[in-house]
Amino acid sequence: MSIGKRLWVIAEGYIPEGGAHADDPRFVSHETACMINIGDQAAEVDITVYFSDRDPVGPYHVRVDARRTLHLRFNDLDDPAPVPRDTDYASVIESSQPIVVQHTRLDTRQAELGLLSTIAYCE
């Protein structure tokens, strides 16, 4: 069975700096691309990050193994460059196999945590 698409876009991206719970790694403010590959082949995934005031950065390369999920924090992307904090960005996700992508942000700048989640746009 094949479910998903090979091209995804997350038009909204922003990683807040710091936060009320910055000392606990589980609660550091972050952006996440949650990807699932239900197929029989691993998906090689390239992510390019776009900005309003500079050239794009990427691709970042990740792998989503067959019949697996990957919750990838944009905070952890550092090659070819770290994704900057306190900066608006968008991302394009290209996969060698059909996958599904969901976007999630955890904002911990105040004691009451803010969580946002939405399905990415696909082609």
C-alpha positions in Angstrom: 0.0 0.0 0.0 1.2 3.5 -0.8 0.0 6.5 1.1 1.5 9.9 1.0 3.2 12.3 -1.4 6.8 13.1 -2.4 6.6 16.9 -2.1 5.5 18.7 1.0 5.6 22.4 2.1 5.5 23.9 5.5 4.9 27.6 4.9 5.1 28.5 8.6 8.2 28.1 10.6 9.6 29.9 13.7 11.8 28.5 16.5 11.5 30.7 19.6 14.7 31.3 21.5 14.8 30.1 25.1 11.6 29.6 27.0 10.3 29.1 30.5 11.3 25.5 30.5 14.6 25.7 28.6 16.5 23.7 31.2 14.4 20.5 30.3 15.2 19.2 26.8 11.7 17.8 26.5 10.2 21.3 26.8 12.6 23.4 24.7 10.7 25.4 22.2 10.9 23.7 18.8 9.5 23.0 15.4 9.0 19.4 14.3 8.3 17.7 11.0 6.5 14.5 11.9 6.9 12.1 9.0 5.6 8.6 8.4 6.6 6.1 5.7 4.2 3.2 5.5 5.9 1.8 2.4 8.3 -1.1 1.9 11.3 1.1 1.0 13.2 3.7 3.0 12.5 7.3 2.1 15.5 9.6 1.5 14.3 13.0 2.4 15.8 16.4 1.5 14.6 19.6 3.4 15.3 23.1 2.1 14.7 26.1 4.4 13.6 29.4 2.9 13.7 32.9 4.4 12.3 36.3 3.7 15.7 38.1 3.8 18.4 35.6 2.6 19.1 32.7 0.3 17.6 29.3 1.1 19.7 26.8 3.1 19.9 23.1 2.4 19.3 20.5 1.5 19.3 18.8 4.9 19.3 15.0 4.4 17.3 12.6 6.6 16.0 9.1 6.2 12.7 7.6 7.2 13.0 3.9 7.2 10.3 1.6 5.7 7.2 1.3 7.9 8.6 3.8 10.4 8.0 7.3 11.7 10.5 10.1 12.3 9.8 13.2 14.4 12.5 15.5 13.3 13.1 18.7 15.3 14.3 21.6 13.1 16.3 22.6 16.1 18.5 19.5 15.5 19.3 20.3 11.9 22.8 21.7 11.6 24.3 20.5 8.3 24.7 22.5 6.2 23.9 25.2 8.8 21.8 25.4 12.0 18.2 26.6 11.5 18.2 30.1 13.1 16.1 30.9 16.2 13.7 33.9 16.3 13.6 33.9 12.5 10.6 33.3 10.2 11.2 30.5 7.7 9.4 28.0 5.5 10.5 24.6 4.4 10.1 22.3 1.3 10.4 18.6 2.0 11.2 16.3 -1.0 11.1 12.5 -0.5 12.2 9.6 -2.7 9.1 7.6 -1.5 5.6 8.7 -0.6 5.3 9.9 3.0 2.9 12.0 5.1 4.2 15.1 6.9 2.7 16.9 9.9 4.1 20.1 11.3 4.2 20.8 15.1 5.5 23.7 17.2 6.0 23.8 20.9 6.4 27.3 22.3 7.6 27.5 25.9 8.3 31.2 26.2 5.6 31.4 28.9 4.7 29.0 31.7 1.6 27.9 29.9 2.9 25.9 27.0 1.6 26.6 23.5 1.3 23.7 21.0 0.4 24.1 17.3 0.0 21.2 14.9 -1.2 21.0 11.3 -0.8 18.8 8.3 1.7 20.2 5.7 0.7 21.1 2.2 1.4 18.4 -0.4 1.6 18.0 -4.1 
